[in-house]
Amino acid sequence: MAASTSSLLAAASSSCAAISPRLARAAPAAASVPSPSRPSCPILRASSVSSHRSLFVASAAPTMQPPAESRVSTVVDVDLGDRSYPIYIGSGLLDEPDLLQSHVHGKRVLVVTNTTVAPLYLEKVTWALTHNNPNVSVDSVILPDGEKYKDMDTLMKVFDKAIESRLDRRCTFVALGGGVIGDMCGFAAAAFLRGVNFIQIPTTLMAQVDSSVGGKTGINHPLGKNMIGAFYQPQCVLVDTDTLNTLPDRELASGIAEVVKYGLIRDAPFFEWQEKNMSALLARDPSAVAYAIKRSCENKAEVVAQDEKESGLRATLNLGHTFGHAIETGLGYGAWLHGEAIAAGTVMAADMSHRLGWIDDSLYKRVVEILGESQASHCTSRDYDSGDVDKKVADGLLRLILLKGPLGSCVFTGDYDRKVLDETLHAFCDS
Ligand SMILES: NC(=O)c1ccc[n+]([C@@H]2O[C@H](COP(=O)([O-])OP(=O)(O)OC[C@H]3O[C@@H](n4cnc5c(N)ncnc54)[C@H](O)[C@@H]3O)[C@@H](O)[C@H]2O)c1
């Protein structure tokens, strides 16, 4: 990576000053949610309905048909041939044992969670796994909470528990928590006995709109974020939107950075919807939150179905991440929340795109505006000096995802004027 860490990080740090928080906004009257419509992608056939009777999907995916009284309001299929799986979205899904149980393999389950989420939801999930299901036994491992524990030592605790509990290849791992737990549990499932079944139960907005979908799993290395991992798809993703009721505001705002990303890179109508409904999202309006999760999952599933292992298109999902990961690595994991770093990185990417003449003034301002609206105010630390490694360096070149053209278009490129990158970094440094 040609840019020095300190310049990247200084740039990012300054960029946050430009992203003023406005979290304490009053709740709007009601979110405007587009009426149910099928997404444009023919691969995905998700539908949103307000009644209990939901529309379900026909594809190669092992999608079960939830019963008529199910609270599942949306199913999004991730279409990956024989590794396809459904994302169930709805309120109260953890109260539906059949849904979860239908994706369990074998008689042994290991729930991987952390010290914050366990007191909130472990009992409920254990009930959902075992209700009217005496054949299944559930073990759990409760990891320390935080990005700084997304490492090899903590991962070993999962293997320790699995081996002590004498789990065999027919077991199922269940990730119960945010993106950190999902990434670690998924990686453990990929590696334990060379691969066991796993289920994602994401409980943060970040995890519900992004990290639980698509099969990227892994841990951090002190020199670089998410540097060790595997592509490993879950059996299903179960998004119970009620779990967001306990999520702190700062974490909710952090997740919105990834929602904004989908609009910017490929879904202009979704971005426009966000501009109108950001206050509703931050105020946790249930229909706004449900729509944001649904549309985000549809976008992610569509991209992953076309490019599971990130040979091209999927890289666009990393908008803001090259800068953002450098911030996280340089500042120390957990100093900024992941979404805060990504928001800052997205503003930097938009700034550079603007300097290159690839987007106009108006779009640049809209990016700053919407991320300003969504972001928290914690991005103030200047305490950085460690090195960074970013996996988006390919063949020695720093590749960036930049916005280009009208709203909803982007490029993944190493072909830009290097001076412009430096200008962006300096501009953020000096401001
Ligand atoms: N695999 C992917 O494709 C992908 C995509 C995006 C992000 N990620 C990864 O996800 C991680 C960030 O995820 P995150 O933002 O969810 O962070 P996180 O997992 O650290 O969760 C944030 C905090 O919220 C707490 N929490 C979780 N659910 C809660 C609930 N319902 N109520 C109260 N507290 C709750 C957690 O214990 C934690 O303290 C990063 O490591 C990032 O690299 C991965």
The ligand as an SDF file (V2000), in Angstrom:
LIG
                    3D

 44 48  0  0  0  0  0  0  0  0999 V2000
  -18.2550  -11.3010    6.9130 N   0  0  0  0  0  0  0  0  0  0  0  0
  -18.6090  -10.1920    6.3270 C   0  0  0  0  0  0  0  0  0  0  0  0
  -18.9920  -10.1790    5.1550 O   0  0  0  0  0  0  0  0  0  0  0  0
  -18.5730   -8.9130    7.1110 C   0  0  0  0  0  0  0  0  0  0  0  0
  -19.2300   -7.7760    6.6230 C   0  0  0  0  0  0  0  0  0  0  0  0
  -19.2690   -6.6310    7.4120 C   0  0  0  0  0  0  0  0  0  0  0  0
  -18.6550   -6.6360    8.6670 C   0  0  0  0  0  0  0  0  0  0  0  0
  -18.0060   -7.7590    9.0860 N   0  0  0  0  0  0  0  0  0  0  0  0
  -17.3680   -7.7960   10.4030 C   0  0  0  0  0  0  0  0  0  0  0  0
  -18.3670   -7.5750   11.3890 O   0  0  0  0  0  0  0  0  0  0  0  0
  -17.7460   -7.0140   12.5310 C   0  0  0  0  0  0  0  0  0  0  0  0
  -18.5810   -5.8650   13.0110 C   0  0  0  0  0  0  0  0  0  0  0  0
  -19.8660   -6.3690   13.3460 O   0  0  0  0  0  0  0  0  0  0  0  0
  -20.7890   -5.6270   14.3870 P   0  0  0  0  0  0  0  0  0  0  0  0
  -20.8690   -4.2120   14.0130 O   0  0  0  0  0  0  0  0  0  0  0  0
  -22.0120   -6.4210   14.4990 O   0  0  0  0  0  0  0  0  0  0  0  0
  -19.9390   -5.6560   15.7440 O   0  0  0  0  0  0  0  0  0  0  0  0
  -19.9750   -6.6390   17.0160 P   0  0  0  0  0  0  0  0  0  0  0  0
  -20.1520   -8.0200   16.6040 O   0  0  0  0  0  0  0  0  0  0  0  0
  -18.7760   -6.2900   17.8060 O   0  0  0  0  0  0  0  0  0  0  0  0
  -21.2670   -6.1720   17.8030 O   0  0  0  0  0  0  0  0  0  0  0  0
  -21.3430   -4.8720   18.2770 C   0  0  0  0  0  0  0  0  0  0  0  0
  -21.6820   -4.8320   19.7630 C   0  0  0  0  0  0  0  0  0  0  0  0
  -23.0670   -5.0570   19.9410 O   0  0  0  0  0  0  0  0  0  0  0  0
  -23.2650   -6.0950   20.9000 C   0  0  0  0  0  0  0  0  0  0  0  0
  -24.5090   -6.7280   20.5380 N   0  0  0  0  0  0  0  0  0  0  0  0
  -24.7410   -7.6030   19.5390 C   0  0  0  0  0  0  0  0  0  0  0  0
  -26.0400   -7.8260   19.4260 N   0  0  0  0  0  0  0  0  0  0  0  0
  -26.6550   -7.1120   20.3730 C   0  0  0  0  0  0  0  0  0  0  0  0
  -27.9950   -6.9290   20.7490 C   0  0  0  0  0  0  0  0  0  0  0  0
  -28.9980   -7.4730   20.0460 N   0  0  0  0  0  0  0  0  0  0  0  0
  -28.2780   -6.1520   21.8020 N   0  0  0  0  0  0  0  0  0  0  0  0
  -27.2750   -5.5340   22.4780 C   0  0  0  0  0  0  0  0  0  0  0  0
  -25.9910   -5.6320   22.1590 N   0  0  0  0  0  0  0  0  0  0  0  0
  -25.6830   -6.4220   21.1130 C   0  0  0  0  0  0  0  0  0  0  0  0
  -22.0380   -6.9300   20.7750 C   0  0  0  0  0  0  0  0  0  0  0  0
  -21.8340   -7.7280   21.9130 O   0  0  0  0  0  0  0  0  0  0  0  0
  -20.9670   -5.8610   20.5960 C   0  0  0  0  0  0  0  0  0  0  0  0
  -20.6440   -5.3040   21.8390 O   0  0  0  0  0  0  0  0  0  0  0  0
  -16.3610   -6.6050   12.1270 C   0  0  0  0  0  0  0  0  0  0  0  0
  -15.4360   -7.5220   12.6490 O   0  0  0  0  0  0  0  0  0  0  0  0
  -16.3900   -6.6930   10.6220 C   0  0  0  0  0  0  0  0  0  0  0  0
  -15.1290   -7.0060   10.0780 O   0  0  0  0  0  0  0  0  0  0  0  0
  -17.9640   -8.8810    8.3390 C   0  0  0  0  0  0  0  0  0  0  0  0
  1  2  1  0
  2  3  2  0
  2  4  1  0
  4  5  1  0
  4 44  2  0
  5  6  2  0
  6  7  1  0
  7  8  2  0
  8  9  1  0
  8 44  1  0
  9 10  1  0
  9 42  1  0
 10 11  1  0
 11 12  1  0
 11 40  1  0
 12 13  1  0
 13 14  1  0
 14 15  2  0
 14 16  1  0
 14 17  1  0
 17 18  1  0
 18 19  2  0
 18 20  1  0
 18 21  1  0
 21 22  1  0
 22 23  1  0
 23 24  1  0
 23 38  1  0
 24 25  1  0
 25 26  1  0
 25 36  1  0
 26 27  1  0
 26 35  1  0
 27 28  2  0
 28 29  1  0
 29 30  1  0
 29 35  2  0
 30 31  1  0
 30 32  2  0
 32 33  1  0
 33 34  2  0
 34 35  1  0
 36 37  1  0
 36 38  1  0
 38 39  1  0
 40 41  1  0
 40 42  1  0
 42 43  1  0
M  CHG  2   8   1  16  -1
M  END
$$$$
